[in-house]
């Protein structure tokens, strides 16, 4: 009896497991089902702009203004592009002639060159005797176009400016 038990035990270990696996696999097999078409999703039309706007608002986004709304809110350009300038180059233009009111803040001598420190509506800077008041070619333009510096008086602290041969004196305030 021990022999038969040992024999059955060996048979079970060697042959029973493969037979169980074979029967299990055979039981899972069968006819392969044919491919069935899944029900198609209903075709929805493309959302229109009106339909997408409420959805955007629902998540907290604000729609952008239209081109027309932006153009109406900030019209560009001047009212009359061919009219006289107002406040150009720091000067007021009246009847084609510039009227400036520079403030002389100081005069100084650099080498042999007289200079004046002035403030105009266009900003502050240093001017020298000459047609446009620049001390060097690359210096910024402080005076309006058409003005020239005739003289700088170091003793009194006054400058003489000219437009169309009409001199005007300005002194340190």
C-alpha positions in Angstrom: 0.0 0.0 0.0 2.8 2.4 0.5 3.9 1.7 -3.0 0.6 2.6 -4.5 0.3 5.8 -2.4 3.8 6.8 -3.4 3.0 6.0 -7.0 -0.2 8.1 -6.9 1.6 10.9 -5.3 4.2 10.9 -8.1 1.6 10.7 -10.8 -0.3 13.6 -9.2 2.8 15.8 -9.0 3.9 15.0 -12.6 0.8 14.5 -14.6 -2.2 16.0 -12.7 -1.1 19.6 -12.9 -0.5 19.6 -16.7 -3.9 17.8 -17.2 -5.7 20.4 -15.1 -4.1 23.2 -17.0 -4.9 21.6 -20.4 -8.6 21.1 -19.4 -8.8 24.7 -18.1 -7.4 26.1 -21.3 -9.6 23.9 -23.5 -12.6 25.0 -21.5 -11.8 28.7 -22.1 -11.5 28.1 -25.8 -14.4 27.9 -28.2 -15.7 29.8 -31.2 -14.1 33.2 -31.7 -16.8 35.8 -31.6 -17.1 37.8 -34.8 -16.3 41.5 -34.5 -19.4 43.5 -33.9 -19.7 47.1 -34.8 -20.1 49.3 -31.8 -23.0 51.7 -31.9 -21.7 54.9 -33.4 -21.8 58.1 -31.4 -24.4 60.6 -32.6 -22.8 63.2 -34.8 -23.2 66.7 -33.2 -22.9 69.9 -35.2 -19.9 72.1 -34.5 -20.7 74.5 -31.7 -21.4 78.0 -32.8 -19.8 81.1 -31.2 -23.1 81.9 -29.4 -23.2 78.4 -27.9 -19.6 78.6 -26.7 -19.9 82.0 -25.0 -22.2 80.8 -22.2 -19.9 77.8 -21.6 -16.9 80.1 -21.2 -18.8 82.3 -18.8 -19.8 79.3 -16.8 -16.2 78.6 -15.9 -15.4 82.2 -15.1 -13.8 83.5 -18.3 -14.6 86.9 -19.7 -15.0 87.1 -23.5 -12.7 89.5 -25.3 -14.2 92.6 -27.0 -14.7 92.6 -30.7 -12.5 94.6 -33.1 -15.2 97.2 -33.5 -15.6 97.7 -29.8 -11.8 98.3 -29.4 -11.7 100.7 -32.3 -14.6 102.7 -31.0 -13.2 102.9 -27.4 -9.8 104.4 -28.5 -9.9 106.2 -31.8 -6.4 106.9 -33.0 -4.9 109.8 -34.8 -5.4 113.5 -34.6 -8.6 115.3 -35.4 -7.0 117.3 -38.2 -3.7 115.7 -39.3 -2.9 118.8 -41.5 -3.6 121.3 -38.8 -1.0 123.1 -36.7 0.8 121.2 -34.0 0.1 121.9 -30.4 2.9 121.3 -27.9 5.4 119.9 -30.5 9.0 119.9 -29.4 8.0 121.4 -26.1 6.6 124.6 -27.7 3.1 126.0 -28.2 2.5 126.8 -31.8 0.4 129.9 -32.6 -0.1 131.1 -36.1 2.9 129.1 -37.4 5.4 130.6 -34.9 6.7 128.8 -31.8 6.4 130.4 -28.4 8.7 128.9 -25.7 9.3 129.8 -22.1 12.6 128.3 -21.1 13.7 128.5 -17.5 17.4 129.2 -17.1 18.8 127.3 -14.2 22.5 128.1 -14.6 25.3 129.2 -16.8 28.8 127.6 -16.9 32.0 127.7 -18.8 33.4 124.4 -20.2 36.9 125.1 -21.6 36.3 128.2 -23.7 32.7 127.3 -24.5 29.8 129.1 -22.7 26.9 126.8 -21.8 23.5 127.4 -20.2 21.4 124.9 -18.3 17.7 125.3 -19.3 14.4 123.6 -18.7 11.7 123.6 -21.3 8.4 121.7 -21.8 10.4 119.1 -23.7 12.8 118.5 -20.8 16.0 119.8 -19.3 19.4 120.1 -20.8 22.5 122.1 -21.7 22.5 124.5 -24.6 25.4 126.4 -26.4 25.6 129.3 -28.8 24.5 128.1 -32.2 21.7 127.5 -34.7 19.9 124.7 -32.7 21.5 125.2 -29.3 23.3 121.9 -29.3 26.7 121.7 -27.7 27.7 118.7 -29.8 26.2 117.0 -32.9 25.1 114.0 -30.9 23.7 116.0 -28.0 19.9 115.9 -27.5 17.8 118.8 -28.9 16.5 120.9 -26.0 15.0 123.8 -27.9 12.2 123.6 -30.3 12.9 123.4 -34.0 13.8 126.8 -35.5 15.2 128.3 -32.4 18.8 129.4 -32.1 21.0 130.6 -29.2 22.6 134.0 -30.0 24.5 134.6 -26.8 25.1 133.5 -23.2 26.0 136.2 -20.7 28.1 134.6 -17.9 27.9 137.7 -15.6 24.2 138.3 -15.6 23.2 134.7 -16.2 21.0 135.5 -19.2 20.7 133.9 -22.6 19.5 135.4 -25.8 17.3 133.2 -28.1 16.1 133.9 -31.6 13.3 132.8 -33.9 13.0 134.4 -37.3 15.5 137.2 -36.3 13.4 138.2 -33.3 15.6 138.0 -30.2 14.3 137.2 -26.7 16.2 137.4 -23.5 15.8 134.9 -20.6 17.6 135.1 -17.3 18.2 132.9 -14.3 15.1 133.1 -12.2 
